[in-house]
Amino acid sequence: MIEDILGKMEDEDVTLDQSFDLYKQGIEQIKAANADLDRIEKAMLVINEDGELEEF
């Protein structure tokens, strides 16, 4: 989870290279979470009786 990555990055024993790798992992997790949210938001749209899309 992103909290675990942040905790590791705050460790003073983590090297700069390790921090950069952790940063990249965090960015990938955030991108995946945003993609999931977008997918869920789109799934929450329904067609009303006028044939228009509206939020569920």
PQR file of N, CA, C, O and H, with PARSE charges and radii, in Angstrom:
ATOM      1  N   MET A   1       0.828  -1.181   0.000 -0.4000 1.5000
ATOM      2  CA  MET A   1       0.000   0.000   0.000 -0.0000 2.0000
ATOM      3  C   MET A   1       0.873   1.246   0.000  0.5500 1.7000
ATOM      4  O   MET A   1       2.052   1.203   0.353 -0.5500 1.4000
ATOM      5  N   ILE A   2       0.278   2.332  -0.396 -0.4000 1.5000
ATOM      6  CA  ILE A   2       1.023   3.575  -0.502 -0.0000 2.0000
ATOM      7  C   ILE A   2       1.576   4.017   0.858  0.5500 1.7000
ATOM      8  O   ILE A   2       2.650   4.615   0.926 -0.5500 1.4000
ATOM      9  H   ILE A   2      -0.679   2.366  -0.683  0.4000 1.0000
ATOM     10  N   GLU A   3       0.847   3.723   1.937 -0.4000 1.5000
ATOM     11  CA  GLU A   3       1.325   4.091   3.274 -0.0000 2.0000
ATOM     12  C   GLU A   3       2.616   3.346   3.616  0.5500 1.7000
ATOM     13  O   GLU A   3       3.513   3.903   4.248 -0.5500 1.4000
ATOM     14  H   GLU A   3      -0.025   3.237   1.882  0.4000 1.0000
ATOM     15  N   ASP A   4       2.702   2.088   3.196 -0.4000 1.5000
ATOM     16  CA  ASP A   4       3.913   1.300   3.441 -0.0000 2.0000
ATOM     17  C   ASP A   4       5.102   1.901   2.702  0.5500 1.7000
ATOM     18  O   ASP A   4       6.207   1.988   3.239 -0.5500 1.4000
ATOM     19  H   ASP A   4       1.974   1.635   2.682  0.4000 1.0000
ATOM     20  N   ILE A   5       4.859   2.311   1.468 -0.4000 1.5000
ATOM     21  CA  ILE A   5       5.927   2.914   0.664 -0.0000 2.0000
ATOM     22  C   ILE A   5       6.395   4.209   1.316  0.5500 1.7000
ATOM     23  O   ILE A   5       7.597   4.454   1.423 -0.5500 1.4000
ATOM     24  H   ILE A   5       3.962   2.241   1.032  0.4000 1.0000
ATOM     25  N   LEU A   6       5.447   5.041   1.751 -0.4000 1.5000
ATOM     26  CA  LEU A   6       5.818   6.297   2.405 -0.0000 2.0000
ATOM     27  C   LEU A   6       6.629   6.047   3.667  0.5500 1.7000
ATOM     28  O   LEU A   6       7.600   6.752   3.941 -0.5500 1.4000
ATOM     29  H   LEU A   6       4.471   4.842   1.664  0.4000 1.0000
ATOM     30  N   GLY A   7       6.224   5.038   4.434 -0.4000 1.5000
ATOM     31  CA  GLY A   7       6.962   4.703   5.647 -0.0000 2.0000
ATOM     32  C   GLY A   7       8.390   4.289   5.342  0.5500 1.7000
ATOM     33  O   GLY A   7       9.319   4.685   6.046 -0.5500 1.4000
ATOM     34  H   GLY A   7       5.435   4.465   4.211  0.4000 1.0000
ATOM     35  N   LYS A   8       8.568   3.494   4.298 -0.4000 1.5000
ATOM     36  CA  LYS A   8       9.913   3.065   3.916 -0.0000 2.0000
ATOM     37  C   LYS A   8      10.748   4.246   3.437  0.5500 1.7000
ATOM     38  O   LYS A   8      11.943   4.325   3.724 -0.5500 1.4000
ATOM     39  H   LYS A   8       7.813   3.172   3.726  0.4000 1.0000
ATOM     40  N   MET A   9      10.117   5.165   2.707 -0.4000 1.5000
ATOM     41  CA  MET A   9      10.854   6.319   2.189 -0.0000 2.0000
ATOM     42  C   MET A   9      11.327   7.235   3.316  0.5500 1.7000
ATOM     43  O   MET A   9      12.334   7.928   3.174 -0.5500 1.4000
ATOM     44  H   MET A   9       9.147   5.101   2.475  0.4000 1.0000
ATOM     45  N   GLU A  10      10.606   7.237   4.431 -0.4000 1.5000
ATOM     46  CA  GLU A  10      10.979   8.076   5.567 -0.0000 2.0000
ATOM     47  C   GLU A  10      12.115   7.478   6.387  0.5500 1.7000
ATOM     48  O   GLU A  10      12.693   8.162   7.231 -0.5500 1.4000
ATOM     49  H   GLU A  10       9.788   6.673   4.547  0.4000 1.0000
ATOM     50  N   ASP A  11      12.440   6.220   6.150 -0.4000 1.5000
ATOM     51  CA  ASP A  11      13.525   5.552   6.871 -0.0000 2.0000
ATOM     52  C   ASP A  11      14.851   6.177   6.454  0.5500 1.7000
ATOM     53  O   ASP A  11      15.165   6.242   5.265 -0.5500 1.4000
ATOM     54  H   ASP A  11      11.971   5.664   5.464  0.4000 1.0000
ATOM     55  N   GLU A  12      15.619   6.631   7.424 -0.4000 1.5000
ATOM     56  CA  GLU A  12      16.884   7.305   7.101 -0.0000 2.0000
ATOM     57  C   GLU A  12      17.946   6.360   6.547  0.5500 1.7000
ATOM     58  O   GLU A  12      18.957   6.820   6.016 -0.5500 1.4000
ATOM     59  H   GLU A  12      15.364   6.577   8.390  0.4000 1.0000
ATOM     60  N   ASP A  13      17.736   5.052   6.659 -0.4000 1.5000
ATOM     61  CA  ASP A  13      18.690   4.081   6.120 -0.0000 2.0000
ATOM     62  C   ASP A  13      18.452   3.773   4.646  0.5500 1.7000
ATOM     63  O   ASP A  13      19.244   3.061   4.031 -0.5500 1.4000
ATOM     64  H   ASP A  13      16.915   4.678   7.090  0.4000 1.0000
ATOM     65  N   VAL A  14      17.376   4.298   4.074 -0.4000 1.5000
ATOM     66  CA  VAL A  14      17.052   4.048   2.672 -0.0000 2.0000
ATOM     67  C   VAL A  14      17.931   4.938   1.800  0.5500 1.7000
ATOM     68  O   VAL A  14      18.035   6.144   2.023 -0.5500 1.4000
ATOM     69  H   VAL A  14      16.732   4.877   4.574  0.4000 1.0000
ATOM     70  N   THR A  15      18.559   4.321   0.805 -0.4000 1.5000
ATOM     71  CA  THR A  15      19.432   5.079  -0.093 -0.0000 2.0000
ATOM     72  C   THR A  15      18.603   5.902  -1.075  0.5500 1.7000
ATOM     73  O   THR A  15      17.391   5.717  -1.192 -0.5500 1.4000
ATOM     74  H   THR A  15      18.475   3.342   0.624  0.4000 1.0000
ATOM     75  N   LEU A  16      19.265   6.798  -1.767 -0.4000 1.5000
ATOM     76  CA  LEU A  16      18.598   7.615  -2.769 -0.0000 2.0000
ATOM     77  C   LEU A  16      18.021   6.737  -3.879  0.5500 1.7000
ATOM     78  O   LEU A  16      16.896   6.960  -4.326 -0.5500 1.4000
ATOM     79  H   LEU A  16      20.249   6.949  -1.672  0.4000 1.0000
ATOM     80  N   ASP A  17      18.786   5.742  -4.323 -0.4000 1.5000
ATOM     81  CA  ASP A  17      18.295   4.822  -5.355 -0.0000 2.0000
ATOM     82  C   ASP A  17      17.064   4.055  -4.875  0.5500 1.7000
ATOM     83  O   ASP A  17      16.101   3.887  -5.623 -0.5500 1.4000
ATOM     84  H   ASP A  17      19.700   5.561  -3.959  0.4000 1.0000
ATOM     85  N   GLN A  18      17.100   3.596  -3.639 -0.4000 1.5000
ATOM     86  CA  GLN A  18      15.950   2.880  -3.088 -0.0000 2.0000
ATOM     87  C   GLN A  18      14.736   3.801  -2.990  0.5500 1.7000
ATOM     88  O   GLN A  18      13.613   3.395  -3.288 -0.5500 1.4000
ATOM     89  H   GLN A  18      17.882   3.732  -3.031  0.4000 1.0000
ATOM     90  N   SER A  19      14.969   5.035  -2.574 -0.4000 1.5000
ATOM     91  CA  SER A  19      13.875   6.007  -2.490 -0.0000 2.0000
ATOM     92  C   SER A  19      13.250   6.242  -3.854  0.5500 1.7000
ATOM     93  O   SER A  19      12.029   6.335  -3.976 -0.5500 1.4000
ATOM     94  H   SER A  19      15.881   5.365  -2.332  0.4000 1.0000
ATOM     95  N   PHE A  20      14.084   6.338  -4.877 -0.4000 1.5000
ATOM     96  CA  PHE A  20      13.570   6.552  -6.228 -0.0000 2.0000
ATOM     97  C   PHE A  20      12.741   5.357  -6.686  0.5500 1.7000
ATOM     98  O   PHE A  20      11.684   5.530  -7.293 -0.5500 1.4000
ATOM     99  H   PHE A  20      15.076   6.263  -4.778  0.4000 1.0000
ATOM    100  N   ASP A  21      13.217   4.140  -6.396 -0.4000 1.5000
ATOM    101  CA  ASP A  21      12.451   2.935  -6.741 -0.0000 2.0000
ATOM    102  C   ASP A  21      11.111   2.907  -5.998  0.5500 1.7000
ATOM    103  O   ASP A  21      10.081   2.563  -6.579 -0.5500 1.4000
ATOM    104  H   ASP A  21      14.076   4.000  -5.903  0.4000 1.0000
ATOM    105  N   LEU A  22      11.132   3.267  -4.725 -0.4000 1.5000
ATOM    106  CA  LEU A  22       9.895   3.321  -3.948 -0.0000 2.0000
ATOM    107  C   LEU A  22       8.945   4.377  -4.512  0.5500 1.7000
ATOM    108  O   LEU A  22       7.736   4.159  -4.585 -0.5500 1.4000
ATOM    109  H   LEU A  22      11.968   3.545  -4.253  0.4000 1.0000
ATOM    110  N   TYR A  23       9.498   5.511  -4.905 -0.4000 1.5000
ATOM    111  CA  TYR A  23       8.697   6.581  -5.506 -0.0000 2.0000
ATOM    112  C   TYR A  23       7.995   6.074  -6.764  0.5500 1.7000
ATOM    113  O   TYR A  23       6.803   6.314  -6.960 -0.5500 1.4000
ATOM    114  H   TYR A  23      10.481   5.688  -4.845  0.4000 1.0000
ATOM    115  N   LYS A  24       8.748   5.369  -7.619 -0.4000 1.5000
ATOM    116  CA  LYS A  24       8.157   4.830  -8.849 -0.0000 2.0000
ATOM    117  C   LYS A  24       7.041   3.834  -8.526  0.5500 1.7000
ATOM    118  O   LYS A  24       6.003   3.825  -9.188 -0.5500 1.4000
ATOM    119  H   LYS A  24       9.716   5.174  -7.460  0.4000 1.0000
ATOM    120  N   GLN A  25       7.256   2.998  -7.509 -0.4000 1.5000
ATOM    121  CA  GLN A  25       6.219   2.047  -7.101 -0.0000 2.0000
ATOM    122  C   GLN A  25       4.967   2.787  -6.628  0.5500 1.7000
ATOM    123  O   GLN A  25       3.844   2.395  -6.946 -0.5500 1.4000
ATOM    124  H   GLN A  25       8.099   3.005  -6.971  0.4000 1.0000
ATOM    125  N   GLY A  26       5.173   3.844  -5.874 -0.4000 1.5000
ATOM    126  CA  GLY A  26       4.046   4.636  -5.383 -0.0000 2.0000
ATOM    127  C   GLY A  26       3.267   5.273  -6.514  0.5500 1.7000
ATOM    128  O   GLY A  26       2.036   5.275  -6.502 -0.5500 1.4000
ATOM    129  H   GLY A  26       6.086   4.162  -5.615  0.4000 1.0000
ATOM    130  N   ILE A  27       3.975   5.813  -7.491 -0.4000 1.5000
ATOM    131  CA  ILE A  27       3.317   6.430  -8.645 -0.0000 2.0000
ATOM    132  C   ILE A  27       2.487   5.389  -9.392  0.5500 1.7000
ATOM    133  O   ILE A  27       1.364   5.680  -9.804 -0.5500 1.4000
ATOM    134  H   ILE A  27       4.975   5.811  -7.501  0.4000 1.0000
ATOM    135  N   GLU A  28       3.019   4.191  -9.572 -0.4000 1.5000
ATOM    136  CA  GLU A  28       2.278   3.129 -10.261 -0.0000 2.0000
ATOM    137  C   GLU A  28       1.014   2.746  -9.486  0.5500 1.7000
ATOM    138  O   GLU A  28      -0.034   2.506 -10.085 -0.5500 1.4000
ATOM    139  H   GLU A  28       3.931   3.955  -9.238  0.4000 1.0000
ATOM    140  N   GLN A  29       1.114   2.691  -8.161 -0.4000 1.5000
ATOM    141  CA  GLN A  29      -0.066   2.371  -7.356 -0.0000 2.0000
ATOM    142  C   GLN A  29      -1.121   3.470  -7.463  0.5500 1.7000
ATOM    143  O   GLN A  29      -2.316   3.181  -7.532 -0.5500 1.4000
ATOM    144  H   GLN A  29       1.965   2.887  -7.675  0.4000 1.0000
ATOM    145  N   ILE A  30      -0.688   4.714  -7.477 -0.4000 1.5000
ATOM    146  CA  ILE A  30      -1.625   5.834  -7.608 -0.0000 2.0000
ATOM    147  C   ILE A  30      -2.296   5.807  -8.977  0.5500 1.7000
ATOM    148  O   ILE A  30      -3.500   6.037  -9.081 -0.5500 1.4000
ATOM    149  H   ILE A  30       0.283   4.949  -7.420  0.4000 1.0000
ATOM    150  N   LYS A  31      -1.528   5.527 -10.025 -0.4000 1.5000
ATOM    151  CA  LYS A  31      -2.112   5.427 -11.372 -0.0000 2.0000
ATOM    152  C   LYS A  31      -3.158   4.322 -11.428  0.5500 1.7000
ATOM    153  O   LYS A  31      -4.228   4.504 -12.010 -0.5500 1.4000
ATOM    154  H   LYS A  31      -0.549   5.339  -9.941  0.4000 1.0000
ATOM    155  N   ALA A  32      -2.853   3.180 -10.825 -0.4000 1.5000
ATOM    156  CA  ALA A  32      -3.798   2.060 -10.825 -0.0000 2.0000
ATOM    157  C   ALA A  32      -5.065   2.419 -10.049  0.5500 1.7000
ATOM    158  O   ALA A  32      -6.171   2.080 -10.472 -0.5500 1.4000
ATOM    159  H   ALA A  32      -1.985   3.032 -10.352  0.4000 1.0000
ATOM    160  N   ALA A  33      -4.907   3.099  -8.924 -0.4000 1.5000
ATOM    161  CA  ALA A  33      -6.071   3.503  -8.133 -0.0000 2.0000
ATOM    162  C   ALA A  33      -6.931   4.493  -8.907  0.5500 1.7000
ATOM    163  O   ALA A  33      -8.158   4.396  -8.883 -0.5500 1.4000
ATOM    164  H   ALA A  33      -4.009   3.374  -8.581  0.4000 1.0000
ATOM    165  N   ASN A  34      -6.302   5.443  -9.594 -0.4000 1.5000
ATOM    166  CA  ASN A  34      -7.053   6.410 -10.396 -0.0000 2.0000
ATOM    167  C   ASN A  34      -7.797   5.726 -11.537  0.5500 1.7000
ATOM    168  O   ASN A  34      -8.932   6.091 -11.844 -0.5500 1.4000
ATOM    169  H   ASN A  34      -5.305   5.522  -9.614  0.4000 1.0000
ATOM    170  N   ALA A  35      -7.171   4.746 -12.161 -0.4000 1.5000
ATOM    171  CA  ALA A  35      -7.828   4.009 -13.243 -0.0000 2.0000
ATOM    172  C   ALA A  35      -9.039   3.244 -12.705  0.5500 1.7000
ATOM    173  O   ALA A  35     -10.086   3.198 -13.352 -0.5500 1.4000
ATOM    174  H   ALA A  35      -6.249   4.449 -11.912  0.4000 1.0000
ATOM    175  N   ASP A  36      -8.893   2.649 -11.528 -0.4000 1.5000
ATOM    176  CA  ASP A  36     -10.018   1.942 -10.906 -0.0000 2.0000
ATOM    177  C   ASP A  36     -11.166   2.904 -10.606  0.5500 1.7000
ATOM    178  O   ASP A  36     -12.329   2.588 -10.858 -0.5500 1.4000
ATOM    179  H   ASP A  36      -8.043   2.686 -11.003  0.4000 1.0000
ATOM    180  N   LEU A  37     -10.837   4.072 -10.069 -0.4000 1.5000
ATOM    181  CA  LEU A  37     -11.873   5.061  -9.769 -0.0000 2.0000
ATOM    182  C   LEU A  37     -12.593   5.518 -11.028  0.5500 1.7000
ATOM    183  O   LEU A  37     -13.818   5.641 -11.035 -0.5500 1.4000
ATOM    184  H   LEU A  37      -9.892   4.329  -9.864  0.4000 1.0000
ATOM    185  N   ASP A  38     -11.843   5.768 -12.090 -0.4000 1.5000
ATOM    186  CA  ASP A  38     -12.458   6.172 -13.358 -0.0000 2.0000
ATOM    187  C   ASP A  38     -13.410   5.096 -13.866  0.5500 1.7000
ATOM    188  O   ASP A  38     -14.521   5.394 -14.306 -0.5500 1.4000
ATOM    189  H   ASP A  38     -10.848   5.669 -12.084  0.4000 1.0000
ATOM    190  N   ARG A  39     -12.967   3.844 -13.801 -0.4000 1.5000
ATOM    191  CA  ARG A  39     -13.793   2.730 -14.265 -0.0000 2.0000
ATOM    192  C   ARG A  39     -15.071   2.628 -13.440  0.5500 1.7000
ATOM    193  O   ARG A  39     -16.152   2.415 -13.990 -0.5500 1.4000
ATOM    194  H   ARG A  39     -12.065   3.602 -13.444  0.4000 1.0000
ATOM    195  N   ILE A  40     -14.953   2.776 -12.142 -0.4000 1.5000
ATOM    196  CA  ILE A  40     -16.112   2.674 -11.258 -0.0000 2.0000
ATOM    197  C   ILE A  40     -17.075   3.835 -11.499  0.5500 1.7000
ATOM    198  O   ILE A  40     -18.290   3.639 -11.531 -0.5500 1.4000
ATOM    199  H   ILE A  40     -14.075   2.948 -11.695  0.4000 1.0000
ATOM    200  N   GLU A  41     -16.532   5.047 -11.669 -0.4000 1.5000
ATOM    201  CA  GLU A  41     -17.394   6.203 -11.933 -0.0000 2.0000
ATOM    202  C   GLU A  41     -18.172   6.021 -13.232  0.5500 1.7000
ATOM    203  O   GLU A  41     -19.349   6.372 -13.301 -0.5500 1.4000
ATOM    204  H   GLU A  41     -15.545   5.206 -11.643  0.4000 1.0000
ATOM    205  N   LYS A  42     -17.536   5.483 -14.248 -0.4000 1.5000
ATOM    206  CA  LYS A  42     -18.221   5.247 -15.517 -0.0000 2.0000
ATOM    207  C   LYS A  42     -19.297   4.179 -15.368  0.5500 1.7000
ATOM    208  O   LYS A  42     -20.349   4.262 -16.001 -0.5500 1.4000
ATOM    209  H   LYS A  42     -16.579   5.198 -14.193  0.4000 1.0000
ATOM    210  N   ALA A  43     -19.040   3.186 -14.540 -0.4000 1.5000
ATOM    211  CA  ALA A  43     -20.019   2.129 -14.323 -0.0000 2.0000
ATOM    212  C   ALA A  43     -21.229   2.642 -13.550  0.5500 1.7000
ATOM    213  O   ALA A  43     -22.297   2.031 -13.592 -0.5500 1.4000
ATOM    214  H   ALA A  43     -18.186   3.119 -14.025  0.4000 1.0000
ATOM    215  N   MET A  44     -21.071   3.749 -12.853 -0.4000 1.5000
ATOM    216  CA  MET A  44     -22.157   4.299 -12.056 -0.0000 2.0000
ATOM    217  C   MET A  44     -23.111   5.165 -12.874  0.5500 1.7000
ATOM    218  O   MET A  44     -24.071   5.704 -12.324 -0.5500 1.4000
ATOM    219  H   MET A  44     -20.203   4.246 -12.820  0.4000 1.0000
ATOM    220  N   LEU A  45     -22.867   5.307 -14.168 -0.4000 1.5000
ATOM    221  CA  LEU A  45     -23.773   6.050 -15.029 -0.0000 2.0000
ATOM    222  C   LEU A  45     -24.867   5.122 -15.531  0.5500 1.7000
ATOM    223  O   LEU A  45     -24.601   3.973 -15.883 -0.5500 1.4000
ATOM    224  H   LEU A  45     -22.087   4.869 -14.615  0.4000 1.0000
ATOM    225  N   VAL A  46     -26.087   5.616 -15.564 -0.4000 1.5000
ATOM    226  CA  VAL A  46     -27.217   4.836 -16.058 -0.0000 2.0000
ATOM    227  C   VAL A  46     -27.963   5.655 -17.104  0.5500 1.7000
ATOM    228  O   VAL A  46     -27.833   6.878 -17.169 -0.5500 1.4000
ATOM    229  H   VAL A  46     -26.304   6.549 -15.278  0.4000 1.0000
ATOM    230  N   ILE A  47     -28.735   4.967 -17.909 -0.4000 1.5000
ATOM    231  CA  ILE A  47     -29.540   5.652 -18.917 -0.0000 2.0000
ATOM    232  C   ILE A  47     -30.924   5.906 -18.318  0.5500 1.7000
ATOM    233  O   ILE A  47     -31.585   4.981 -17.846 -0.5500 1.4000
ATOM    234  H   ILE A  47     -28.841   3.974 -17.857  0.4000 1.0000
ATOM    235  N   ASN A  48     -31.360   7.188 -18.342 -0.4000 1.5000
ATOM    236  CA  ASN A  48     -32.686   7.510 -17.816 -0.0000 2.0000
ATOM    237  C   ASN A  48     -33.757   7.230 -18.864  0.5500 1.7000
ATOM    238  O   ASN A  48     -33.437   6.781 -19.965 -0.5500 1.4000
ATOM    239  H   ASN A  48     -30.824   7.940 -18.725  0.4000 1.0000
ATOM    240  N   GLU A  49     -35.010   7.486 -18.543 -0.4000 1.5000
ATOM    241  CA  GLU A  49     -36.103   7.155 -19.461 -0.0000 2.0000
ATOM    242  C   GLU A  49     -36.097   7.991 -20.734  0.5500 1.7000
ATOM    243  O   GLU A  49     -36.763   7.633 -21.705 -0.5500 1.4000
ATOM    244  H   GLU A  49     -35.270   7.851 -17.649  0.4000 1.0000
ATOM    245  N   ASP A  50     -35.343   9.116 -20.750 -0.4000 1.5000
ATOM    246  CA  ASP A  50     -35.210   9.923 -21.963 -0.0000 2.0000
ATOM    247  C   ASP A  50     -34.043   9.458 -22.827  0.5500 1.7000
ATOM    248  O   ASP A  50     -33.762  10.048 -23.871 -0.5500 1.4000
ATOM    249  H   ASP A  50     -34.802   9.407 -19.961  0.4000 1.0000
ATOM    250  N   GLY A  51     -33.371   8.408 -22.393 -0.4000 1.5000
ATOM    251  CA  GLY A  51     -32.235   7.887 -23.143 -0.0000 2.0000
ATOM    252  C   GLY A  51     -30.944   8.637 -22.892  0.5500 1.7000
ATOM    253  O   GLY A  51     -29.983   8.492 -23.647 -0.5500 1.4000
ATOM    254  H   GLY A  51     -33.599   7.929 -21.546  0.4000 1.0000
ATOM    255  N   GLU A  52     -30.913   9.439 -21.836 -0.4000 1.5000
ATOM    256  CA  GLU A  52     -29.717  10.212 -21.505 -0.0000 2.0000
ATOM    257  C   GLU A  52     -28.980   9.543 -20.349  0.5500 1.7000
ATOM    258  O   GLU A  52     -29.581   8.870 -19.512 -0.5500 1.4000
ATOM    259  H   GLU A  52     -31.694   9.557 -21.223  0.4000 1.0000
ATOM    260  N   LEU A  53     -27.666   9.745 -20.325 -0.4000 1.5000
ATOM    261  CA  LEU A  53     -26.864   9.210 -19.226 -0.0000 2.0000
ATOM    262  C   LEU A  53     -26.990  10.119 -18.017  0.5500 1.7000
ATOM    263  O   LEU A  53     -26.970  11.344 -18.137 -0.5500 1.4000
ATOM    264  H   LEU A  53     -27.178  10.292 -21.005  0.4000 1.0000
ATOM    265  N   GLU A  54     -27.119   9.509 -16.868 -0.4000 1.5000
ATOM    266  CA  GLU A  54     -27.114  10.278 -15.628 -0.0000 2.0000
ATOM    267  C   GLU A  54     -26.436   9.442 -14.559  0.5500 1.7000
ATOM    268  O   GLU A  54     -26.318   8.223 -14.682 -0.5500 1.4000
ATOM    269  H   GLU A  54     -27.135   8.514 -16.771  0.4000 1.0000
ATOM    270  N   GLU A  55     -25.991  10.120 -13.505 -0.4000 1.5000
ATOM    271  CA  GLU A  55     -25.329   9.405 -12.420 -0.0000 2.0000
ATOM    272  C   GLU A  55     -26.334   8.565 -11.668  0.5500 1.7000
ATOM    273  O   GLU A  55     -27.493   8.947 -11.511 -0.5500 1.4000
ATOM    274  H   GLU A  55     -26.087  11.111 -13.405  0.4000 1.0000
ATOM    275  N   PHE A  56     -25.880   7.422 -11.208 -0.4000 1.5000
ATOM    276  CA  PHE A  56     -26.726   6.489 -10.478 -0.0000 2.0000
ATOM    277  C   PHE A  56     -26.891   6.961  -9.063  0.5500 1.7000
ATOM    278  O   PHE A  56     -27.574   6.312  -8.271 -0.5500 1.4000
ATOM    279  H   PHE A  56     -24.938   7.112 -11.336  0.4000 1.0000
TER
END
